[in-house]
Amino acid sequence: MVESPEYTVELKDGKFEIRRYPGYILAQVDVEASFRDAMVIGFSILANYIFGGNRRKEELPMTSPVTGVNLGSSERIPMTVPVTEEVPDDADSGKYRISFTMPSSYTLETLPEPLDDRIKFREEKDQRFAAYRFSGRVNSEMAAQRIAELKEWLERNSIEPRSNFIIAQYNHPAVPGFLRKNEVLVKID
């Protein structure tokens, strides 16, 4: 089991939900590549951080969406899931932001300093998201289709998106597509 950000469900409509997240910290890296390559490159950079690629050589626990780094002390930082990929409005731009959620036991002040200066941290506080859960192996076509489905649901319910759409993937790559948990998320008021 890996840690995921806590949230409460305010509304459920089939595979769609409105959620409130009280707060969490993201480790992020911006990557310019294709949808698939951006995820692979960004994941590799962030995984290196959680598996010890930081000034303290401390390993962070994995979280979901994916977080975790080995930072070199005796303390182990857990990994979290999902790994998220922010999809810009202009999906053809080739610029993506890949993120790991950091374990809740850390603050911005206590996280180890990354050795890679491309990694940035962002603290998120008390936010509402619309979420749409789906399974399968995510590729750019599937992501575009699921984003369109969430956009349609938002329009039908007169809800305005307030951010780029985010693709969240929760499983290890070896998990078969039909068993995989994925989501499209977008901030709302």
PyMOL commands that set and color helices and strands:
alter all, ss='L'
color gray80, all
select helices_A, chain A and resi 35-50+91-93+140-156+177-179
alter helices_A, ss='H'
color red, helices_A
select strands_A, chain A and resi 8-13+16-32+62-63+79-80+83-87+95-101+120-134+165-169+182-188
alter strands_A, ss='S'
color yellow, strands_A
deselect
rebuild
show_as cartoon
